[in-house]
Amino acid sequence: MTLDKPIFLWYIDSVIKRKREKMTVQVKKKFDNLDDGINNMLDAAAHDYSKSGFAHRSSDDFRDKFMVKIGKKYIKIGRKSDYNNKMGQVWAFVVNTDDDKLFKRGDVLKAAGFNAPARNAPRGNVLNGGFNINWTGPEYL
């Protein structure tokens, strides 16, 4: 099978352009409570999802799949499984205490696993704003 040269070049050009585009949304608003800050972050992720070009699910459907589980130290944010109403994957953690030695209340942490966050550095703070988020989760450092 051979590819026509113009089609192949168009494909390469579109891939390069897509890689240059930053698929993130900046969360700018500040909030006084964690609930509003988390909801704003998830709305921003759904907005980023709507820009991604996936046609099989709307951004509202994407947003409705999020689950929030509140614990003493962390708030776990995950996505509902397609097979049941349980959390199927963890999307992020948010610090839920003022007693953490490394992080402030509201700091967004990437998931290291299903039950624990990556404690290397915060990816942003839902109370202070000023961080980037994309539909796949908090940005890597």
Residue, then its C-alpha position, 0 to 999 in steps of 0.5 A: m500500500t502506498l500513500d499519496k504524497p499530498i495526503f501524507l504531508w497533510y497528515i504530518d502537518s496536522v499532527i505537528k500543528r496539534k502538538r504545538e497547540k496547548m490542550t489546557v485551560q487555565v484556572k484563574k478564579k479564586f474561591d473561599n471553599l474547596d467545593d467551589g474550587i473543585n467544581n470550577m476545576l472540573d468545569a475547566a477540564a470539561h471545557d478542555y475536553s470539548k476542545s479536544g475534538f472527541a465526538h463520542r461523548s459530550s462535555d456534559d457527559f464527560r463532566d457528569k462522570f466525575m466522582v468526589k470522595i472526601g477523606k481526612k487528608y485528601i479529597k479524591i477525584g475520580r471518574k465513574s467506571d463504565y460498568n458500575n457506579k464505583m470510581g474506576q480511575v483516580w484523576a487527582f487529589v486535593v489537600n483537605t487539611d491545614d496540617d500538611k507539612l509540604f502542602k497547603r489546603g487546596d493544593v492539587l496533586k497528581a495521583a500516584g496510585f488509586n489510594a495515594p497522591a504523588r507528593n513531589a509537588p503541587r500542580g496548582n491550588v483550587l482556592n488560589g487559581g492560576f494553574n493549568i488543567n487539561w481533561t486528562g488531569p493535572e499537568y505534569l511538572 
